[in-house]
Every structure is written in structure tokens, then in C-alpha cells.
Amino acid sequence: MLEEPDVKPANGETAFSRKIGAQEARKLKARRKAVQGIWFGVGMIGLIGWSVVVPTLLGTALGIWIDKHYPGTHSWTLTLLIIGLCIGCLNAWLWVAKEDKEIREEQEEKDE
């Protein structure tokens, strides 16, 4: 555990009271950051799934509309479906990377 530097007490504050205050602050922070249950994990999986599905469906719908109104030699439906899928996967990957970074930073704060 890190030792606190010698600081002159203010208003009759002692080293013991500063230590107790720091412990209480950690307890309050821990209560605010309660352990998430299984439903939190299921919700996150659903969120990641929707972040892939929505752009894929939007690309497919736009492709169907373009193919219907402006027929051509190649399929806009297939092209935009693949583009939507790639955008959705990139979106999910960025979101997961951001969450992973936040978790690692939080762990480093706890370790200090």
C-alpha cells in the first residue's frame, strides 16, 4: 500500500481520520460501481448484435430499393449488404475496444 506523504493536519484532522476518510471514499465508489450480473452481459451481447444487424439491414433495404428503381448489370442489394455488414462489424469492434480500454484503466486504478 502506498504511504501518504506527511501533510500537516488541517482543522484538527489526524492521520487516522484521513485514512478512514480514504477508506470510506473507496467504499462509496465501489457501491456506485456495483458488480453487474448475467443480464448485463446478455444485454451487452444484444447491443453488439444490433450494432452489426442495423447497418446490414439498412444496406440491404437501400440495395433492394436501388435494384427495383434503377435495374443494372450488378446487384446493389448484395453490394450494400456486404458494405453494411463491414460497417456494422467495424462499429462493434470499435465499441468493444473502447469498453476494453475503460476496463483496463479501471483495473490499473484499483491496482495503484
Contacts in CASP RR format, 6 or more apart in sequence:
PFRMAT RR
TARGET T0000
AUTHOR 0000-0000-0000
METHOD contacts of the structure
MODEL  1
MLEEPDVKPANGETAFSRKIGAQEARKLKARRKAVQGIWFGVGMIGLIGW
SVVVPTLLGTALGIWIDKHYPGTHSWTLTLLIIGLCIGCLNAWLWVAKED
KEIREEQEEKDE
2 112 0 8 1.000
4 15 0 8 1.000
4 18 0 8 1.000
4 19 0 8 1.000
7 18 0 8 1.000
9 15 0 8 1.000
9 18 0 8 1.000
47 95 0 8 1.000
48 92 0 8 1.000
48 95 0 8 1.000
48 96 0 8 1.000
49 92 0 8 1.000
51 88 0 8 1.000
51 91 0 8 1.000
51 92 0 8 1.000
51 95 0 8 1.000
52 85 0 8 1.000
52 88 0 8 1.000
52 89 0 8 1.000
52 91 0 8 1.000
52 92 0 8 1.000
54 88 0 8 1.000
55 84 0 8 1.000
55 85 0 8 1.000
55 87 0 8 1.000
55 88 0 8 1.000
55 91 0 8 1.000
56 81 0 8 1.000
56 84 0 8 1.000
56 85 0 8 1.000
56 88 0 8 1.000
58 84 0 8 1.000
59 80 0 8 1.000
59 81 0 8 1.000
59 83 0 8 1.000
59 84 0 8 1.000
60 77 0 8 1.000
60 80 0 8 1.000
60 81 0 8 1.000
60 84 0 8 1.000
62 76 0 8 1.000
62 80 0 8 1.000
63 76 0 8 1.000
63 77 0 8 1.000
63 79 0 8 1.000
63 80 0 8 1.000
63 81 0 8 1.000
64 77 0 8 1.000
66 76 0 8 1.000
66 77 0 8 1.000
66 80 0 8 1.000
67 75 0 8 1.000
67 76 0 8 1.000
67 77 0 8 1.000
70 76 0 8 1.000
END
